[in-house]
Amino acid sequence: MSMALRPRRVRRGEYLVAAICVGMITIMIWPIVMSFLASIKPPDEASRPPPHYLPQSLSLENYRSILTYHAGLAVYVGNSLAVAGLTIVFCLVLSVPAGYGLARFDIPGKEVIFLILLASMMLPFQALLVPLYLLFSHIGLTASKLGLAILHTMLQLPFSIYLMRNSFEGIPKEMEEAAVVDGATSLFTLRRIFLPLVMPGMVTVALFAFITSWNEFLGALILMNDEKQFTVPIMMTGVSSGNFGSVNWGGLQASVIVSILPCLIIYLLLQRYYMTGLLSGAVK
């Protein structure tokens, strides 16, 4: 009797887990759905109190307005993509060898160095914006995509090093010892053995670097004083400003939907690496 009841209990447990997952997905997707519905309302209806969930009429006027807003949506998206791309490159170039060294080499005081790196995450970067702006202004990096990418790299680098160190530490030492026995150098071991195995960690670093750079607002607002160098978050602030201090809710929600699309595309393109096991390269 107990054996007959066990499959039913398993099914009930599976249904419960599925219901919880569906509920969580609904809660997370609901704000995005509301933003999309508000973005396809006419501008007057989107700002009319009290708000309605479903649009009474459909319009693409909000999307047309952000496409031609000041310098143009393509300029702002291109600026954000360029800064995010540089940030990803800088984070990977710096965090991969740093994580490799902290995980695989006996460096004197490496734990203290690692703790200092992590401690820098506790300091709000807003407190450093004034001296950073003065420094960047002195060396000519204000109103520059390179300067903004360096700032975003500074924000993301400690966490990137933390991720890469954990990825390298998860690789068995026997693989490294076998490479040393075969006469492989540290650089060859890193390039041929470790990098394929830590690809999920590198993808994670790239995703976090992209999202951090794409959504960062305050640093971009302070460094970028040329409208043609503005990024998408700064554009969203201008789009949301309506007449006489009002909020352009339709334009704001349309810009929110547009800003979500690159993050979604990047995630979908890199999803298969996200799902790959840490040691899949060793199995192959």
C-alpha positions in Angstrom: 0.0 0.0 0.0 2.8 2.4 0.9 4.5 1.6 -2.4 1.3 2.5 -4.3 1.0 5.8 -2.4 4.6 6.8 -3.0 4.2 7.8 -6.7 1.2 9.9 -5.8 3.1 11.7 -3.1 6.0 12.3 -5.6 3.6 13.7 -8.2 2.0 16.0 -5.6 5.5 17.2 -4.7 6.3 17.8 -8.3 3.0 19.7 -8.8 3.7 21.9 -5.8 7.2 22.7 -7.0 5.9 23.5 -10.4 3.2 25.7 -9.0 5.7 27.6 -6.9 8.0 28.1 -10.0 5.1 29.4 -12.0 4.1 31.8 -9.3 7.7 33.1 -9.0 7.9 33.5 -12.8 4.6 35.4 -12.9 5.8 37.8 -10.1 9.0 38.5 -12.0 7.5 38.9 -15.4 4.5 40.9 -14.4 6.3 44.3 -14.1 7.8 43.7 -17.6 4.3 42.9 -19.0 2.9 46.1 -17.4 5.8 48.2 -18.9 5.1 46.8 -22.3 1.4 47.4 -22.1 2.0 51.0 -21.0 4.5 51.5 -23.8 1.9 50.7 -26.5 -0.6 53.1 -25.1 -1.0 56.6 -26.7 1.0 59.1 -24.7 -2.1 60.8 -23.3 -3.6 57.6 -22.1 -0.3 56.4 -20.5 -0.2 59.5 -18.4 -3.9 59.7 -17.6 -5.0 59.1 -14.0 -6.1 56.7 -12.8 -4.0 54.3 -14.8 -5.5 51.3 -16.5 -3.8 47.9 -16.9 -5.0 47.2 -20.4 -4.6 49.8 -23.2 -7.9 51.1 -24.5 -6.2 51.8 -27.9 -2.9 50.8 -29.4 -0.1 53.1 -30.5 3.6 53.1 -31.4 4.0 56.8 -30.8 6.1 56.2 -27.7 8.6 54.1 -29.6 8.7 56.6 -32.5 9.4 59.4 -30.0 12.4 57.6 -28.5 13.8 56.6 -31.9 14.2 60.3 -32.8 14.9 61.6 -29.3 17.7 64.3 -29.6 20.7 62.5 -31.0 18.7 59.4 -31.8 18.2 56.0 -30.1 20.8 54.3 -32.3 23.5 56.7 -31.0 22.7 56.0 -27.3 22.4 52.3 -27.8 25.7 52.3 -29.8 27.4 54.2 -27.0 26.2 51.8 -24.3 27.2 48.7 -26.4 30.7 50.1 -27.0 31.2 50.9 -23.3 29.8 47.5 -22.2 32.0 45.7 -24.8 35.1 47.5 -23.5 34.1 46.7 -19.9 33.8 43.0 -20.7 37.2 42.9 -22.4 38.9 44.7 -19.5 37.2 42.5 -16.9 38.2 39.3 -18.6 41.7 40.4 -19.4 42.3 41.4 -15.8 40.2 38.9 -13.8 41.3 35.7 -15.6 45.0 35.9 -14.9 44.3 37.3 -11.4 42.0 34.5 -10.5 44.4 32.0 -12.0 47.3 33.3 -9.9 45.3 33.6 -6.7 43.9 30.0 -7.1 46.9 28.0 -8.4 50.1 29.7 -7.2 51.6 29.9 -3.7 51.8 33.7 -3.6 52.9 35.2 -0.2 50.0 36.9 1.4 47.6 36.1 -1.4 44.7 35.6 1.1 45.3 39.1 2.4 45.4 40.4 -1.1 42.2 38.6 -1.9 40.5 40.1 1.2 41.6 43.6 0.3 40.0 43.1 -3.2 36.8 41.9 -1.7 36.8 44.8 0.9 36.8 47.3 -2.0 33.3 46.0 -2.8 32.0 47.4 0.5 33.1 51.0 -0.4 30.3 52.8 -2.3 31.8 54.0 -5.5 29.7 57.2 -5.3 32.1 58.4 -2.6 35.0 58.1 -5.1 33.3 59.9 -8.1 34.7 63.3 -7.3 38.4 62.3 -7.1 37.8 59.9 -10.1 36.3 62.7 -12.1 39.3 65.0 -11.3 41.7 62.3 -12.2 40.0 61.4 -15.5 39.7 65.1 -16.3 43.4 65.5 -15.8 44.3 62.7 -18.1 41.6 63.5 -20.7 39.2 60.6 -20.1 36.1 62.6 -19.4 33.4 62.5 -22.1 35.1 59.3 -23.4 33.8 55.8 -23.8 37.2 54.5 -22.7 37.1 56.4 -19.5 33.6 55.2 -18.7 34.6 51.7 -19.5 37.5 52.0 -17.1 35.1 53.2 -14.4 32.7 50.3 -14.9 35.7 47.9 -14.9 36.7 49.3 -11.5 33.2 48.6 -10.2 33.0 45.0 -11.5 36.6 43.8 -11.2 36.6 42.6 -7.6 33.6 40.5 -8.1 35.0 39.2 -11.4 38.2 38.1 -9.7 36.2 36.4 -7.0 34.2 34.4 -9.6 37.3 33.5 -11.6 39.3 32.4 -8.5 36.4 30.1 -7.5 36.3 28.7 -11.1 40.0 27.9 -11.1 39.9 26.4 -7.6 37.2 24.0 -8.8 39.5 22.3 -11.2 41.2 19.1 -9.9 45.0 19.5 -9.2 45.6 16.2 -10.9 45.0 17.8 -14.3 47.6 20.5 -13.6 50.1 18.0 -12.3 49.7 15.8 -15.4 50.4 18.9 -17.6 53.5 19.7 -15.5 54.7 16.1 -15.9 54.3 16.5 -19.7 56.5 19.6 -19.6 53.7 22.2 -20.0 54.5 25.7 -18.8 52.0 27.8 -16.7 51.0 29.9 -19.6 50.4 26.8 -21.8 48.4 25.1 -19.0 46.3 28.2 -18.6 45.6 28.6 -22.3 45.1 24.9 -23.3 43.7 23.3 -20.2 42.2 25.8 -17.8 40.5 28.2 -20.1 38.1 25.6 -21.7 37.2 24.4 -18.2 36.5 27.8 -16.8 34.4 29.0 -19.7 31.2 29.0 -17.7 32.9 31.3 -15.2 34.2 33.6 -17.9 30.7 33.8 -19.4 29.3 34.7 -16.0 31.9 37.4 -15.7 31.0 38.7 -19.1 27.2 38.7 -18.3 27.7 40.6 -15.0 30.1 43.1 -16.6 27.6 43.7 -19.4 24.6 44.2 -17.1 26.6 46.4 -14.7 27.9 48.6 -17.5 24.6 48.7 -19.4 22.5 49.8 -16.4 25.0 52.1 -14.7 23.7 55.7 -14.5 25.5 57.9 -12.0 29.1 57.5 -13.3 27.9 58.0 -16.9 26.0 61.1 -15.9 29.0 62.7 -14.3 31.7 61.7 -16.8 29.7 62.2 -20.0 29.1 65.9 -20.6 28.5 65.6 -24.4 25.1 64.5 -25.5 26.4 62.5 -28.4 28.3 60.4 -25.8 25.3 59.7 -23.5 24.3 56.1 -22.7 20.8 54.6 -22.6 20.2 55.2 -18.8 20.9 58.9 -19.3 18.6 59.0 -22.4 15.9 57.4 -20.2 16.1 60.2 -17.8 15.6 62.8 -20.5 12.8 60.8 -22.1 10.9 60.5 -18.8 10.7 64.4 -18.5 7.4 65.6 -19.8 5.9 69.1 -20.0 5.9 71.4 -16.9 7.6 68.8 -14.7 5.3 65.9 -15.5 6.5 62.4 -16.2 6.2 61.0 -19.7 5.2 57.5 -18.6 4.6 56.1 -22.1 8.1 57.2 -23.4 9.7 56.0 -20.2 8.1 52.5 -20.4 9.0 52.3 -24.1 12.7 53.1 -23.3 12.6 50.4 -20.5 11.5 47.8 -23.0 14.1 48.8 -25.5 16.8 48.7 -22.8 15.8 45.2 -21.7 16.2 43.7 -25.2 20.1 43.7 -25.4 20.4 42.1 -22.0 17.9 39.4 -23.0 19.7 38.7 -26.3 23.1 38.5 -24.7 21.7 36.0 -22.1 20.0 33.8 -24.7 23.2 33.7 -26.8 25.3 32.7 -23.9 22.8 30.4 -22.2 24.3 27.2 -23.4 27.6 28.1 -21.8 25.7 28.9 -18.6 24.3 25.4 -18.6 27.6 23.7 -19.3 29.2 21.8 -16.4 32.5 23.1 -15.0 34.4 20.0 -16.1 32.8 19.4 -19.5 36.0 20.2 -21.2 37.8 17.5 -19.4 35.2 14.9 -20.4 35.6 15.9 -24.0 
